[in-house]
Amino acid sequence: MSNNKETPEHLQAQNIIVIHPGSLYLRIGRASDVNPCRILHAIGRRRKPDGQVYRDVILPTPVAKPKEPLSEFDECRLQVSHTLQSCVQSDGRRRYATPPQQISAFNRRSTPEVVQGSRVDWKDDLPGDTVFGEEVLGLNPSGEFNIHYPVKRGELNLHKNIGGSMSGVMCDLQDIWEYVLRHRLRIDLKQLKQYKAVLVIPDIYNRAHLKELTTLLLNKIGFGCCFLVQDHVSATFGAGLGYACVVDVGDQKTSVSCVEDGISHPNTRVRLAYGGADITQAFFWMLQKCTFPYKECDQSRPQDAFLLKQLKEDLCHVNLDVCGAQEKTFTVNQPQQERRKFTLQIGDEAIVAPLGLFHTELLSVTGANKSVPITQKPSGAQPNPEDCFDAEYLRETGRRGKENLEQTANESGIANAENQDEDMVVEGLEQEKEGKLNEKDFILPGGQMIGIDQAVLQSIERCPNDELKRKMYGCILVVGGGMKFTGISNWLQNRVALKIPLMYRSEHNIVTSSKDIDAEITAWKGAAIMSCLESATELWLTEAEWSRYGLRILREKAVFMW
């Protein structure tokens, strides 16, 4: 075993740091590690006297108060409940449900058991002006720290308040990542020139953001070299698949795209602004409807937000064999209060909430069901003055080449085939214009955003040919931490199977925990595997190249279509 530790490959992997930033968690570790270090992707900064107050919240803010009726939510909840009651269990018996009034009556009578001597205090007296990761949760909400989460809904968290500028967000990312490198991975930052970095980026990327992130890694943090890889591409590497329709459900976003041989097809990419946190809010809404015994629960408080997230993870499932009321206990551990133990009864709410991923009306609690889907912008819509070979340049030179070519062809009878490069450039750009993604395809009549099953079908239908569509229907890979509910992948498989066009109906398969890897770290693992491949030597971008050529070198070396 010790010999293996000293192989050149292992030594090389120890010097590669893989970084996967998410909206809620940051996963970061050496390519040689079995699992990455996971830390809450947050920073607390002590306010200056009379400074502006700013606090990012963990759960998306509800658009309505619990007392207000949410008609589309309630209609959808009843509809899903009726569907569940018409289902059968695995032994063929009909499902049954306990009446909500009965569950409410139990929860109304439930009183907490107090654990004496368990009081903890706020931790605002920490030394220094910055607090990182989970320590942020111990800060007093009315204390003197501002809280920032640099990534929101899968994008950089840019906003008009304090700390929301590009430089502010980059500063937060630098401080959090350097903190983890120093304190969790025990790396001396002065030695970082000897380390390489792999950054996992979203499948739908903003080129201006990639420029900032590359500058952050090479110029500010100071890695020797780096490369960027899209999360869906690295997920297929992590799962050991040559191709897949990747469904990545995170805390605050869901993204789908079709990946083949390490390339994510741009036309198939879509990002929907809902994820695990929206399911948590829908679940909390339903808990309140059946008289949640912890009455003071406030989803805007970090401790309560995490309690609700934990309850969702522990209680929610899509197992149709579980019927009737289930009794569960949970503990509330708020600073400056004794710990309390509650008993709760819950019925089909535990199944209905996760199905919000398919019936987006259930996400109307946070308004995520009416948000606008995001598709990949063509390169022409993201010009950059630094990039001298951008789409605009190619369009102009390509067109000029084509005009000259036609002229000479007419004069001397030369076949167009001799100068096909220009043709291809122009045709590619014109196709980009014609095949411009229509976000409306991802919105149902009435402005409702489509569910995850429809997103898979829409994404696959955008594949360029029938053979690729057949392959994608045959392999759907589910990753991310937002869809870890027992039985939900079978539900997705059945929903997709019902709607697959007849010509593609063959064996279709949903891979969730391939190779026994936790779905949360599949993309991180894949990036670690990629970074150690022999072919990766061509991908590394050095600090000297970046400083000299800037964005142009990303076009040359990026593993995705720039």
Secondary structure, 3 states (H helix, E strand, C coil): CHHHHCCHHHHHHHCEEEEEECCCEEEEEECCCCCCEEEECCEEEECCCCCCCCECCCCCCCCCCCCCCCHHHHHHHHHHHHHHHCCECCCCCECCCCCHHHHHHHHHHCCCEEECCCCCCCCCCCCCCEEEHHHHHHCCCCCCEEEECCEECCEECCCCCCCCCHHHHHHHHHHHHHHHHHHCCCCCHHHHHHCEEEEEECCCCCHHHHHHHHHHHHHHHCCCEEEEEEHHHHHHHHHCCCEEEEEEECCCCEEEEEEECCEECHHHCEEECCCHHHHHHHHHHHHHHCCCCCCCCCCCCHHHHHHHHHHHHHHCCCCCCCCCCEEEEEEECCCCCCEEEEEEEECCHHHHCHHHHCCHHHHHHCCHHHCCCEECCCHHHCCCCCCCCCHHHHHHHHHHHHHHHHHHHHHHCCCHHHHHHHHHHHHHHHHHHHCCCCHHHHEECCCEECCHHHHHHHHHHCCCCHHHHHHHHHCEEEECCCCCCCCHHHHHHHHHHHHCCHHHCCCCCEECCHHHCCHHHHHHHHHHHHHCCHHHHHCCEEHHHHHHHCHHHHHHHCCCCC
